[in-house]
Amino acid sequence: QVQDPIHQRGKALRKLVGEVEWEKGLSFTVVRNPFDRMVSFFHWNEFWKKNGGQQSPPEDFPSWIIRNMTLRLEGRETAFNRSLLYWIDDEPLDFIGRFENLQQDWERLLRFLESPPLPLVHTHTSQHGHYRDYYTPETRDLTARAFQEDLHRFNYSF
């Protein structure tokens, strides 16, 4: 049973909506630079802890990223260190957008669907600086090793 239809892999969504509806629809996703995604996840996690989530002490970014990237390199995936490829490699997609081009890719999708313009609503945002400001050489290299496939496949870099 699918508990969160937004955060599911393609095969699970195909099963949820059924073969006929899946084939009629447009399957797409949005990818994000892993370095930027980790900073966003870090801030989301800290927000969640402060607002009734996990009961653990606040953590600084270097400690958090070292812990999560080490787990990934050891083969222990978590919600915070999962590869982009995990989400998209189990089912072909019609379109892959990029977070850094979100507005333009949204407009491309609308044109493809022959839809009138619709506003793109961005919720659950976190306020933080540029991702490059968060990394030390050590944490940058560790993250690059952990996400080398994602970086290569989507042509991302630090």
N, C-alpha and C positions, 0 to 999 in steps of 0.2 A: 504494500500500500504506500502511495506517495503522500508524504506528510506536508511537504513544502513544494508545491508545483513550480515555484519560481527558481529554486536552486536544485535542479535535477539534471541528470544527464539525458541526452537525446532519446535513448532507448526507453527509459522510464517514462518520459513525456509521451512518446509514441504510444506506449501501452495505455497511458492514462486517457488520452484523447481518442484512441482507436485508429486503426489503419486508414480508414476512409477519410476521416477529418485531417489526419496528419498529411496525407498526400494532397489535400486541397489547400493546405496552409503553406506558410513561408517559415522556414526554420532559420533562426539567426541567433547570434550571440555577440557580445562585446568583450574584447580582450583588453588588457591593461598592462603596461610595462610592469614587470614583476617588482622592480625597485620601488616604484610609486605605489603599487598595490600593497606591498608590505607596510609602508608608512601609513597608508589608510587603514589597513587591518589593525595595526598597532593602536592608532587613535580610537578606532571603534571599540577595541577590546578594553582600553582604559576607560572609555565612557561607560561601557556596559558594567564594568566592575564598580564604578562610582554610583551607578544607578540601580543597584539591587541585583546585579548579576553575580558572577563568581566571587566568592569571598576570599580574595587573595590580595596581598599588598600591591601597591602601585609598582610598576617596573619601568626602568629607563629603556630607551630604544635599543642601545647596544646589547644589553642583557637579553631583551626579548628576541631580537633578531638572531643572536648567536644560538639561543636555546631552540628556536623554531627551525633555523636552517640546519643545525646539527641533527635534529630529529629527522628532518627530510633526507639528509645525506645518509643517515642510518637506515633509511627505508621505512620510517615511521611517519606516515602522513597524518596531518591534523587538518581541521578546517582552515587553519591559517597558513599552512605551508603546501597545500595541494597545488599541483601543476595546472596550468591552463589546459594542457593537453588532456588531463583527466576528464574535463568537462566536455570536450568537443570531439575527441577521437573515437567515440563509440558509435557515432551516427553522422553521416554526411550532413552538412549544413548548407543552406542556400546563400547565406551572407554572414560574413564575419566583420563586424565594425571594430573600431578602435576607440578606446575611452578618450584619448587625446584629440580625436576628431569627432566627438560624440554628436555635436550639432549637425555637422556636414553629413555624417553617416545617417543620422535620423532623417534628414531631408532626402537623401538618396533612397532610403527605404520607402518613404512616403511617395516619392515619384514612381518608384517601381510598382507600388501597390495602387497607383493612380488615385491616391487619397488627397483630399484638400489639405492645406497646411494645418498642422496640429502642434500645439506647444509641447515642448519637451520639458517635463517636470523632473527636476533633479532633487530627490529626497535623500534623507539619511547622509547628509554631507558632514564632513569633519573639517574643521579649520586648522590648517597647518601649513608650514612653509614648504618650499620645494624639496622634493625627496632627496636631492643630492646633498642637502645640508644635514641630513640625518646620519649619513654613513661615514665610517672611518675606512681607511684602506682595508683593514681586516674584515669588517662587516660587508663591505662592497664585494670583496673577492669571495667571501663565503656565500653570499647571496647569488653571485654570478655562477658559482659552481653548482649550487643547489638548483638553479633554474636555467642551466645551460641549454636544455632542449627548447624551452619556451623562448629564450632570448634568440636562439638561432631560427626557430620556425617562424617567428613573427618579426624578425629583424629589429629587435630591441637592443639597446645598449644602455650603459650607465650615462 
